[in-house]
Amino acid sequence: MWCPITDEGMSWPPADLIEEFWDRICDRNSQTTNPYIYLLPYAEEVDVDRQNRKVSALVEYAPKADYRGGKPN
């Protein structure tokens, strides 16, 4: 999963960019139209690539339909 770094974000410290990335993942998890739940990667697993203007990480996910009350079916 990845998200772009905006012009404003280019001046942010890496920790702020990672936090924004996590916020986007949380937003996606809360969307009812999104059929998956995404696990937040550890900070050290997130790549801040200013040259290519993106923040990215391999993110594990599972179908929301497979989970009930926080436990897999």
C-alpha positions as CSV (number, residue, x, y, z in Angstrom):
1,M,0.0,0.0,0.0
2,W,1.2,3.5,-0.7
3,C,0.2,7.1,-0.5
4,P,1.8,10.2,-2.2
5,I,3.7,12.8,-0.4
6,T,2.2,16.2,-1.0
7,D,4.2,19.4,-1.5
8,E,3.5,20.3,2.1
9,G,4.5,16.8,3.3
10,M,7.9,17.1,1.6
11,S,9.0,19.3,4.6
12,W,7.5,17.0,7.3
13,P,9.7,14.8,9.4
14,P,9.5,11.0,8.6
15,A,7.5,10.3,11.8
16,D,4.7,12.7,10.7
17,L,4.6,11.1,7.3
18,I,4.3,7.6,8.9
19,E,1.6,8.8,11.2
20,E,-0.3,10.2,8.2
21,F,0.1,6.9,6.4
22,W,-1.3,5.1,9.4
23,D,-4.3,7.5,9.5
24,R,-5.0,6.7,5.8
25,I,-5.0,3.0,6.6
26,C,-7.4,3.6,9.5
27,D,-9.7,5.6,7.3
28,R,-9.8,2.8,4.8
29,N,-10.6,0.3,7.5
30,S,-13.6,2.4,8.6
31,Q,-15.1,2.6,5.0
32,T,-18.1,0.3,4.8
33,T,-17.6,-0.1,1.1
34,N,-14.1,-1.5,1.6
35,P,-14.3,-5.3,2.0
36,Y,-10.9,-5.7,3.7
37,I,-9.3,-4.8,7.1
38,Y,-5.7,-3.7,6.9
39,L,-3.2,-4.2,9.7
40,L,-0.9,-1.3,10.5
41,P,2.7,-1.9,9.7
42,Y,5.4,-1.2,12.3
43,A,7.1,2.2,11.8
44,E,10.4,0.5,10.8
45,E,8.5,-1.4,8.0
46,V,7.3,1.9,6.4
47,D,9.4,3.3,3.5
48,V,9.5,7.1,3.2
49,D,10.7,7.7,-0.3
50,R,11.0,11.5,-0.9
51,Q,12.7,11.1,-4.3
52,N,9.6,9.3,-5.6
53,R,7.3,11.3,-3.3
54,K,5.6,8.3,-1.7
55,V,5.2,6.5,1.6
56,S,4.7,2.8,1.3
57,A,4.7,-0.6,3.1
58,L,3.7,-4.2,2.6
59,V,0.4,-4.4,4.5
60,E,-1.4,-7.6,5.6
61,Y,-5.1,-7.7,5.1
62,A,-8.1,-10.0,5.4
63,P,-11.7,-9.9,4.3
64,K,-13.9,-8.2,6.8
65,A,-16.5,-10.9,6.3
66,D,-14.2,-13.4,7.9
67,Y,-14.2,-11.6,11.2
68,R,-16.8,-11.4,13.9
69,G,-16.2,-9.5,17.2
70,G,-12.5,-9.2,16.5
71,K,-12.0,-13.0,16.0
72,P,-11.7,-14.9,12.8
73,N,-14.6,-17.3,11.9
